Amino acid sequence: MSVVEIRPPEPALDAAAIYALIDRYRATLSQWMAGIVRPQSAADTEAFLRLQAEGNDEGRCAHRVILADGEIAGICSLHGISAAHRYARLGYWLADSHVGRGVMSQALELLLRHAFEDLGLHRLELGCAPENLRSCRVAERLGFKLEGELRDAQFLRGRFWNMRCYGLLADEWKNRT
């Protein structure tokens, strides 16, 4: 099993490696993430990471780079953090070369600990297409509860897809078995 860590992005240092992963695995990543196809260069990626770093500094998000055995493997993030409602949305992606080794589950456990223990959030939610079986399994493995399915809520690859809505509460996280 890989040693997994997460850390805030360092735009100037991480951009080339993250862009290389996005570009190499663009076909797989773009199946379920519309925004992943936008960066067309390391410079685009660096600009995006700088925006995310600003969001981190302002408390609007918690964007993290996933490291597996010291190598950049993907990204996990809390988006739309609401201090008033103690709520955020979870997003993540992982390079194909790291899939199936428990990397994402370990990375998200670290991010969930940060969300509930450090940020004091009460609720996290994530959405994914029912056909995105890996993402659904990650959510369920981490204790997220399926709360419903929104019809035609995502437009990807020229068509609409349903979106499963998963939620996890702080008490559920603390009392997990």
N, C-alpha and C positions, 0 to 999 in steps of 0.2 A: 504494500500500500504506500502511496506517495505521502510525503510530508507536505501538508498544505498550509499556506499562510495567505492572509489578505492584508492589503495596505492601500492607503490613498495613492492615486496615480501621481507620478512625477512626469508631467507632460513632455518636457524636453528629452528625458531619458527613456521613457516608455513608448513614445509614439511610433518609432520605427518597428519595434517588436510587435506591438499590438496591430499595427497596420499589416504587417507581414502575415499574422494569423488570420486577420479578416480577409485579406486578399487570397490566401491559400485555401481557406475553407468557405469562401463567399457562397458557393453553391449550396452547401449544407445550411449555413447560418441564415441565408436569405429565405429559406423555406418558411421560417416562422417569425422573422424580424424584418420589418420593412426598412427601418433606419440603418441596418447594418450595411446596406449596399451604398450608402451615401459617401463614406470616405473613399476618395479616389487616389489618395497619396498619404505619405507619412505626415506631410504638412497639414492636410485636412484633419487627420487623426489628432495631431498635436493641438490644433485649434479647438477641437471637440473636448479634448482632455482638459484644456485650460478653462473652458466653460464649466465643466464638471467640477474642477478644483475650486472655482469661484462659488459654485453651489454648495460644495462641502464647507467652505469657509463661512458661508452665510447661513448654514443649517438647513438649506432647502433640500439637500440630498446627502447621501452617504455613498459615494461612488468608490468602489474598491477594485484593485487589480488582484486577480487570483494567481498565486504562485504555487506550482507543483514541483517539489524538489528544486526550488530556487529559480525555476523557469516560468515565464509568463504563460499562463494557460487560458485565460479568459477574464471576464469582468462580472462582478455582481454589484448590485446597487439597490439602495432605498431611494425611491423617487417620491416627489410630492409630499415630503414630510410636513405634517401639520402639527405644530406644537399645541395649538388650541384643542385639537381633537385627539392628539397623541396617536397618530395614524400615519402609515406610509404604504406605498406599493413597492413590491419586490420585482426586480428584473435580473436576468442573468443570461450569460452565454459562455460556452466552453468550446475550445478548439477540438476538432474530431480526434486529434492525436491523444487527448486526455480523457475521452469519454469511456465510461464503463469501468473506471478504476476507483470510484468513490470520491473523486476530487470535488465535484460540485456539491455533494452532500456535506462534505467537511467544510468547504468554503462557506456555504450558507449557514451552517451551524455557528460559525464564527460571526457572521453578519447578524444572525438572529440574536445572538448573545449581546452584541453591541446595541442592537435596536431596543431590546427589552431591558437590559441591565444598565447600559450607559446612557441611552437617550430617554429611557423611561416611557417608551411607546406602549400603548395598550393593544393596538391591533395592526396586523400586517395583512395585506392581501396581494394576490397575484392572479393573473389571468393567462390562460393558454388555450390553444385550440384543442378540442378533444382528440384530434388526430396526432397531436404532438405528444406521443405516448411517453417519451423520456421526461419531458417537462412535467407531465401529470404525475408520473411515478415519483419524481423528486419531491414535488409538493406533498404528496401523500406520505412518503417516507419520513418527511420532516414533521408530520403531524397536522398539516393544513387540512381543513375540512372543506369538502365540496359544498358550496352554498347555492349553486345554481348555474345555469347556462344561459348566456345572452345570445340571442339569435342574430346572425349576420353582423357581429360587433367588430370584426376586423376585416380589412381589405388587404389581401396579400396575393401576389402573383396573379393579378387580374380577376380575382373573384372574392366574394365575401365568405367568411368563415365564422362559425359559432365560437364563443369564448367561454370556457369554463371559469367560474369565479371561485377561488379558494380563499379562505380566511384562517388566520391563526391569532388567538388572543394570548396576552401575556400569561394569564393563569394556566392556559393549556400548555404553554411552553415550559413554565416552571414545574408543572405537575406531570410532565411526560414520563413515560416509563421506558 
